[in-house]
Amino acid sequence: MTLFTPAIGKTPAISTPVTVLAVSADGTRLTVASPNSAQKGYFKVTNSGGTATSATAFTSATSATAKPAITLVASLVKEVGASFTLTGTNLGSSTNIAIGGVSAPFTVLSANSVSVTVPAGVTSGSTISATNAGGTVSSTKFVYQAAVITDITTSGKVGATVTVTGKNLKATKVVFAGNKTAKILTNTGSTLTFAVPTGAATGAIVITTGAGTVTSQSFTVLPPAPTVTSFTPTTGKKGVTLVSVKGANLSGATVTVGSTQVTVAAGSTATLLKFVIPAGAATGKITVTTAGGSATSTASLTVTN
């Protein structure tokens, strides 16, 4: 393809090569780069069928092409392989469209718009850049892909670290059941870690990214581990003596003396439980077990007949 200026008087004809940037899929439209010459002429297009000349003259100049501008008023949620129309100014002269630095396939629609396809390997939350002979410009908005969870920790105590793996997990917020927001620790996009917040309840975790929200399976918030601080009396008879155990996080506990399980008396609380020494018990330490773990007394309970 050339820009052709016929000879006028003693001025010879000029034929300047023109670079073709894009051809429409139906073969009815060409996008070309204006040649670096001060010239007024007619475009000539040649193919195997012959040569055609434009009816309207075109004036080229040696001044630099104005760099493109992107008009993107809101961020987009587009998966890899999906296409969207990018508008602005001087986009039709683009030599490269990229998302997060990854070159994207594009088709020129007009001088100020292109159709862009999200390329493989793009990182969710990337900006779009357009480059032409005048320079490069980047959008202030982003292109996101939906978050996908492939694996997640299913239980933990308050303060424990939860690990989520998947893709497009660049999170802006993580909320546990009970409407408690977690502190994000690691946020790479493929790995997300955060701590179980105080007051969190058992239930699904909602992770928010630029693409929206994704909800995990139910997460079980485990109670804190029990502690045993003391018990009285330290000596007692089988089937007779009532033993009181003091500590913390004792609710719902099962209790053993040595290897013998005892029956916890009604009315026990998180800080106090009681039991009668069973007939089969022998001298040994008291162990308290809950869903949060186990705790064993420092001293042994002496059991007599």
C-alpha positions in Angstrom: 0.0 0.0 0.0 1.3 3.5 -0.8 0.3 7.2 -0.6 0.6 8.4 -4.2 0.9 12.0 -5.3 0.7 12.5 -9.1 3.4 14.5 -10.9 2.5 18.2 -11.3 4.5 20.2 -13.8 8.1 19.7 -13.1 7.4 18.1 -9.7 7.8 14.3 -10.1 5.2 11.9 -8.7 5.7 10.7 -5.1 4.9 7.2 -3.9 5.4 6.6 -0.2 5.0 3.2 1.5 2.2 3.0 4.0 2.2 0.5 6.9 -1.0 -1.5 7.3 -1.9 -2.0 11.0 -5.1 -4.0 10.7 -7.5 -5.5 8.2 -11.1 -6.1 9.2 -12.3 -9.7 9.3 -14.6 -9.2 6.3 -11.8 -7.5 4.3 -13.8 -4.2 3.9 -11.6 -1.9 6.1 -7.9 -1.2 6.5 -6.3 0.6 9.4 -2.9 2.2 8.4 -0.2 4.3 9.9 0.1 7.8 8.4 3.6 7.9 6.7 6.3 10.2 8.1 6.2 12.6 5.2 4.6 16.0 4.4 2.5 14.9 1.5 -1.0 15.1 0.0 -2.0 12.2 -2.1 -4.2 9.2 -2.7 -4.0 5.8 -1.1 -3.3 3.0 -3.5 -4.0 -0.6 -2.5 -2.7 -3.5 -4.5 -3.6 -7.2 -4.2 -3.6 -10.2 -6.5 -6.7 -8.8 -8.2 -5.2 -5.5 -9.1 -4.9 -1.9 -7.7 -7.5 0.5 -6.4 -6.9 4.2 -5.7 -8.9 6.3 -3.1 -11.2 9.0 -4.5 -10.4 11.3 -1.6 -7.0 12.9 -1.0 -5.2 12.3 2.3 -2.6 14.7 3.8 0.2 13.3 5.9 2.6 15.2 8.1 6.0 14.8 9.7 4.7 16.0 13.1 4.4 13.3 15.9 1.3 11.3 16.3 -0.8 12.3 19.3 -0.6 9.6 21.9 -3.8 7.7 22.7 -6.1 8.3 25.6 -8.3 5.7 27.3 -11.9 6.4 28.5 -12.7 3.8 31.1 -15.1 5.1 33.7 -15.4 1.9 35.8 -13.3 -1.3 36.3 -14.2 -4.4 34.3 -14.8 -8.0 35.3 -13.7 -10.0 32.3 -12.4 -13.6 32.2 -9.4 -14.7 30.0 -10.7 -15.0 26.4 -13.5 -12.5 26.8 -13.6 -9.4 24.7 -14.6 -5.8 25.4 -14.6 -2.5 23.5 -12.1 0.0 24.6 -12.8 3.6 23.7 -10.9 6.9 23.9 -8.9 8.9 21.4 -6.3 7.9 18.8 -6.8 4.2 19.7 -7.1 3.2 16.1 -3.4 3.9 15.6 -2.3 1.7 18.4 0.6 -0.7 17.8 0.1 -2.5 21.1 -2.7 -3.0 23.7 -1.6 -4.6 26.9 -3.3 -5.6 30.2 -0.9 -5.6 33.1 2.0 -5.7 30.7 0.7 -8.8 28.8 0.0 -7.9 25.1 -3.6 -8.5 24.2 -5.1 -9.4 20.8 -7.1 -6.4 19.5 -9.1 -5.3 16.5 -9.4 -1.7 15.4 -13.1 -0.7 15.2 -12.6 3.0 14.5 -10.1 5.8 15.0 -11.1 6.0 18.7 -12.1 2.4 19.6 -10.7 -1.1 19.6 -12.0 -4.5 20.5 -9.7 -6.1 23.1 -9.5 -9.8 24.1 -8.2 -10.6 27.6 -5.0 -12.6 27.2 -3.9 -15.7 29.0 -1.4 -15.0 31.8 -3.0 -11.7 32.8 -3.1 -10.8 36.5 -6.5 -9.9 37.9 -6.6 -6.2 38.9 -4.3 -5.0 36.1 -4.6 -1.7 34.2 -4.9 -1.4 30.4 -2.2 0.4 28.3 -2.3 1.5 24.7 0.7 2.4 22.7 1.1 4.2 19.4 3.8 6.3 17.7 3.0 9.2 20.0 3.6 7.2 23.2 1.9 5.0 25.8 -1.0 5.7 28.2 -2.5 3.6 30.9 -6.0 3.4 32.3 -6.9 4.5 35.9 -9.3 1.6 36.2 -8.7 -2.1 36.2 -9.6 -5.4 34.6 -10.5 -8.2 37.1 -11.2 -11.9 36.9 -13.4 -13.7 39.3 -11.8 -15.2 42.4 -11.6 -19.0 42.6 -11.0 -21.0 45.8 -9.4 -24.4 45.3 -8.5 -25.1 48.9 -9.0 -23.5 52.4 -8.4 -24.3 56.0 -11.6 -25.6 57.5 -11.2 -24.9 61.2 -9.1 -23.0 63.7 -9.1 -21.0 66.9 -9.3 -17.2 67.3 -5.9 -15.9 66.2 -5.1 -19.0 64.1 -4.0 -18.5 60.4 -6.3 -19.5 57.7 -4.8 -20.3 54.3 -6.7 -20.0 51.0 -5.3 -21.1 47.7 -6.7 -20.6 44.2 -6.5 -17.8 41.7 -7.5 -14.1 41.4 -7.6 -14.0 45.2 -6.1 -10.5 45.6 -8.5 -9.6 48.4 -9.7 -6.2 49.7 -11.7 -7.6 52.6 -12.3 -10.9 54.4 -15.4 -11.3 56.7 -16.2 -14.3 59.0 -19.6 -15.3 60.1 -20.7 -13.0 62.9 -19.7 -10.1 60.7 -16.1 -10.0 61.9 -13.4 -8.7 59.6 -10.1 -10.6 59.5 -6.6 -9.1 59.3 -5.1 -10.1 55.9 -1.5 -11.5 56.3 -0.6 -12.7 52.8 -2.2 -11.5 49.6 -0.5 -12.7 46.5 -3.5 -13.6 44.3 -2.8 -17.3 44.4 -2.4 -17.5 48.2 -4.4 -15.6 50.7 -3.8 -15.9 54.5 -5.6 -14.1 57.4 -6.1 -14.5 61.1 -9.4 -15.7 62.7 -10.7 -12.5 64.4 -12.1 -12.3 67.9 -15.8 -12.8 67.9 -15.9 -14.9 64.7 -18.6 -17.5 64.5 -18.7 -20.8 62.7 -20.0 -20.3 59.1 -18.9 -19.3 55.6 -16.1 -16.8 55.0 -16.8 -14.0 52.4 -13.8 -12.8 50.5 -14.1 -9.6 48.5 -11.9 -8.8 45.5 -12.1 -6.2 42.8 -14.3 -8.7 40.8 -16.9 -9.0 43.7 -17.2 -11.6 46.4 -16.6 -15.3 46.7 -17.9 -17.4 49.6 -16.0 -20.4 51.1 -17.5 -23.5 52.6 -18.3 -23.4 56.3 -15.4 -22.7 58.6 -15.5 -24.0 62.1 -14.2 -21.6 64.8 -12.7 -23.8 67.5 -13.0 -22.8 71.2 -9.7 -21.8 73.0 -7.8 -24.6 74.7 -8.9 -25.3 78.3 -6.6 -24.8 81.3 -6.6 -26.4 84.8 -5.3 -24.1 87.5 -6.2 -26.1 90.7 -8.5 -28.7 92.2 -9.7 -29.5 95.7 -9.5 -31.7 97.6 -6.3 -33.3 96.5 -7.2 -36.6 98.2 -10.6 -38.4 98.1 -12.5 -41.6 98.4 -13.9 -43.6 95.5 -17.7 -43.0 95.0 -17.8 -40.4 97.9 -15.6 -37.4 97.4 -16.8 -34.5 95.3 -13.8 -32.8 93.5 -13.9 -29.2 92.3 -11.7 -28.3 89.3 -10.9 -24.6 88.5 -9.6 -23.3 85.2 -10.7 -21.6 82.0 -12.6 -22.7 78.9 -14.0 -25.8 80.7 -17.5 -25.8 79.1 -18.5 -29.1 77.5 -15.4 -30.8 78.8 -14.8 -34.5 79.3 -12.7 -35.4 82.3 -10.5 -38.3 83.3 -8.6 -39.2 86.4 -5.6 -41.1 85.2 -7.2 -43.3 82.4 -10.6 -43.4 84.0 -13.4 -41.1 82.7 -15.6 -39.4 85.2 -19.1 -38.0 85.0 -19.1 -34.2 85.2 -21.8 -32.9 87.6 -24.6 -30.7 86.5 -24.1 -26.9 86.9 -20.5 -26.9 85.7 -19.3 -23.6 84.1 -16.4 -22.4 81.9 -14.3 -21.8 85.0 -15.5 -24.5 87.4 -16.5 -28.2 87.1 -17.2 -30.9 89.6 -17.2 -34.7 89.7 -17.5 -37.5 92.2 -14.5 -39.8 92.1 -15.8 -43.0 90.4 -15.4 -46.5 91.8 -12.9 -47.6 89.2 -10.6 -44.6 89.5 -7.0 -44.8 90.7 -4.5 -42.1 91.8 -3.6 -40.0 88.8 -3.6 -36.5 87.2 -6.9 -34.9 86.1 -7.2 -34.3 82.3 -9.8 -32.0 80.8 -10.6 -32.2 77.1 -12.7 -30.0 74.9 -12.9 -29.2 71.2 -10.2 -26.7 71.8 -7.7 -29.2 73.1 -6.6 -30.8 76.4 -5.1 -29.7 79.7 -3.7 -31.8 82.5 -3.3 -30.8 86.2 0.2 -30.4 87.5 -0.5 -32.5 90.6 -2.2 -35.9 90.9 -5.4 -36.6 92.7 -4.8 -39.2 95.4 -7.6 -41.8 95.3 -8.4 -43.9 98.4 -10.9 -46.7 99.0 
